Amino acid sequence: MAVGLFTLIGGVRGGEVNSGVIADFLTKNPNLDSGIQERLLAWKSELEFWEKYNAFMGTSYGRPYIEGALYQELKGKIAQFINPRRGEVWLDAGCGRLSMSELIWQESEGKVKEIWAADIVLAGARRRLAQFEDRMPIELIYADLQEQLSFPDDFFDGIIGNHVFTFLLEFEGQRGPQALEGVLREMFRILKPGGQLVWSMPRKGASNLLGVLMSLRYIINPLRWIRYRVPIPVAAGKIFKYTRQIERKGKKGIYILLTKEEYEEILASVGFIDPEWSIAFAKQCWVNRVCKPNIV
């Protein structure tokens, strides 16, 4: 089994990992195995992209996207699939700024026992958590979904992974569909029998241009210009720059964008059952729910 990069550079001990941490590690360890060095450089480049993306989303130009109708539609489709109940324990895998953790809390009417929010960077999650008036039972944990997690078998009642699994570069050295299978096997392992996994991903062949055209009624709405105090068409253009890069990476095979049938084949091979699908975000992404059998 290939070494986990997060563990290698001390993420599990030292906490947060970003592109700068990886660059520093490479500088201090010039004699690394060439294969590990190549994997770290690819990860560093990917983190640099997402750091810029996330920084932009926190600006007045990025907020119309995160707070807009299309993203809210996506959250609504995820909400329709999850059913968190009193006393349950859930995982927000790749938690970012806790939008899915908040959704779990809301949909359970504040009755879940615990929500674990996992990511390699938790600064945004901490800031968001501090804004909540009600104390949510959230445990933040540094974790890299590209390697085995520290949770025991059969731990979670439910897991949400919103636009994260298909963007992972590897799983312990495996790339492409094999990496996605490894990630899903890990989700299966830590789910309780009868538990559910809800995850979303861009639709294979999705067109960012088509998505922009289908969202024109939001882009040209002058009330939104006034609300955000920015020209929304300019904001849309800036967003399109990032989403266009994501689209290109998908076409190059850097991201794992498959057909629904291909996803279902992998899910079935892992052991998941009862797949349900919904399309969202101007028909540009899928939301999927699967279950772990009660008897495995």
N, C-alpha and C positions, 0 to 999 in steps of 0.2 A: 504494500500500500504506500502510495506517495506521501511524502511529508506534507502536513497541512501548513500552508504559508502563514496563516494567522498565529498558529502556535509557534512556528519557527522564529518569527520576529518578536515574540513576547507579548502578543496582543492579549492573551488570556491572563497574563500576569500584570502587564503594565497598563492595560485598558485600551484607550482609543488608538485607532490606526488610520492614518491618512497618507496621502502621497508623500508628504514630507518625512514621515516616519520611515516609510519604505526607502526613500532616497538616502536617509541617514544610515539605515541598516546596510544598504549596498555599499556605501562609502567605507563603513567600518569593517566590512567583510568582503574584501576584494577577491578572495580565493574560493568563492562559492562554486559549487558544481554548476556547470554551464546550463543544465536543464532547470535548476532552481532559479538561477539568475534570470533566465529567459522568462520564467513564470512570474517572477517578481516585477520585472520591467513591464510586462503586459498588464499586471495588476495596478502598478503605479500609474501607467498611462490612462487606464480606465477610471481610476479614482480621481485623477486630475479633471477628466471630463465631468464626472458627476459632482465634484466639488463646485465647479463653475455653474453647473446647471442648478444645484440646490441654492447657491448664493443668489442666482438670478431670480429663482422662485420666491425668495424672501423680499424682493423689491416691489415697488408699486407697479412695475411692468409685468412681473410674474404672478402677482396676486389675482388678476382677472382670470387666469387659467385655473389656479387651484380653487378659487372660490366661484368659478363660473358654472353654468348650468350643465355643461358636458361632464365635468368632473363630479358634480353632485349626482348626475344620473348614474355614473359608475358606482359611487358610494351607495346609491339607492339599490342597485342590482345586487351588490354584495350584501346589503342589509336584508334583502329578501331571502337570501340563502342561509344566513346564519341564524342560529336559534339558541343563544347563550342563556343558561338557566341558573337559578339560585344554587350557590355552592360549587359551581364549576370553575375549572382552571383553564385559561386560554393563553395561546401564544400569538403575539403580533410579530411575525417573522420579517425582519427588515423593517423595523418600526418607523424609521425616519422621524417625523415630527408628531407621531402618535395619532394620526387621523384614524387608523383602524382600531387602536386601543380605545379611543373615545367612542367609536361606533359600537364596539363590543359592550362597553359600559352602558351606553344609551339603550341598545336593543335588549339588554338584560334588565333594564329599569333599575340599574344599580345593585343587582343581586348576585353577580358573579363573585366568587370567593377571591380570585386572584387573576391578574393579567400580567404575563411576563412579556416585556417589550425588549426584543433583541436586535442589536445592530453593532457594526464595528465603530460607529461614531454615535455618541449619545448626547452631544452638546445641544442639538436642536430639541431632542426629546426632553431634556432637563428644563429648557426654557419653556417649552409648552406645558409641561407638568406643573410648573410654578404658577401658570396662569389659571389653572382650574380652581374654582371656588370650593367645590366639593372634593374631598380627599378620595381619589380613586385608588383601589388596591393594586397599584402598578409596581412591579419589580423591574428595574432596568438592569440589563445584563449585556456586557460586551460579548459578542459572538459573531463568528463568521459562518455564514450558511454554506460556504464552500468546503467545509469539513465537518466531521462528526461533532455533534453538540454535547454539552456536559449533562444534559437531562437524562434521567433513567428511562427505561422502556415504559410504555403505557402510562405516560405522565399527564398528558393534556386531554381535555374533553373536546377541544376545538383549536384549529390553527387557521389564521388568515395570512396569506402572502400576496400582497397587492402589488402587482407589477415588479416582482423581484426575482423569482426563480429563473425565468427565461433570460435574465440579464446577467446571470452569474457566469464568469468566464470558465470555471472549472468546478469539479468536485474531486478533491484530493488527487489532482493530476489528470483526471479524465476530462475530455472536452466534448462539446457537441451534445447530441442526444444521450450519450452515456453519462455525461455530467448531470443532465436533468434527471435521469433515472436515479442516479446516486442521491441527489437532493430529495427526490420524492420518497426514496426508500428510507431516508433519515426521518422525514416527516411521518411516514407510516410507523416507524419504530417508536417514536415518542408519543404517538396518539394512543389513547385508550381504545380497546375494542368498542365499537359503536360510535367512536368519535368521528368528527367531520373535518375535512380540509376544504377551505374555500380560497381559491386563488384566481388571479387575473393575469392576462398577458395580451400583448398586441396580436391582432389577427394577422396571420401570414398573408402577405400580399396587400396589406392595408396601405392606403395612399394618404400621406399627410396632406397633399394638395386637396384631395377629396374631402378630408376632414375639415380643412379650412373652409372650403366652399359650403359644406353642410352647416357650418357654424356662423355663416355670414350674418344671420339675423342678430347674433350676439355681438359680433364685431362692429357692426355699423350702428348699433343702438346708442344714441347720444347720451342717454341717461347713465349708461355705464361709463362713458367718458367723464361725466361729471362726478360720479361716485368715486372713481379711482384717481381722478385728476391727471390722467394721462390720455393721449390719443390711442384708443383701443386698437385701431388698425396697426399702429406702430408696435404696440405690445404684441399683437398677434404675429407680426413679422419677426420679432425677436424670438418668440416661442418657436416659430416655424424653423428657425435656424437650428435650434437644438433638436427638435423632433425629426428634422431631415437627417441629421447625423445618426440618430437612432435607427431610422429607416435604412440608411446605407449600411450600418453595421449588421443589421438583420440580413440584408441581402448578401453580405460577405460571409455570413455564417459565424460571425463573432458572437451574436446573440442567437438563442435557440428558438427560432420561430418556426413552428410546425403547423400542419393542418390539424383540425379537430380530431380527425380519425387517428393521426399519428400520436397525438397526446393520449387519446383513449387507449391505444395499444400499450404505451408505456405505463399508464396508470394501472391497467389490468395486469401487466407483468409484475408490477410491484405488489399487487394484492388488493387494490382499492376496488370498490364496487359502487353501483348505482350512480353513474355520472349524470349530472344535470348541467345544462349549459344555458347561458343567456348572453346576448350580444349588447354592447353598450358603446358609449363614446362615439356617437355618430357612426355606428357600425364598424368602428376601427379596432375594437378589442373584445375579447371573450372573458366571461366570468364562469368559472367551473366549480361545482361542488361534488365531492366524492366522499365516501364513507369507508371506514375500516370495519370489516366484518366483526360481529360480536364474538364469533368463535374463529380463531385463527390457528 
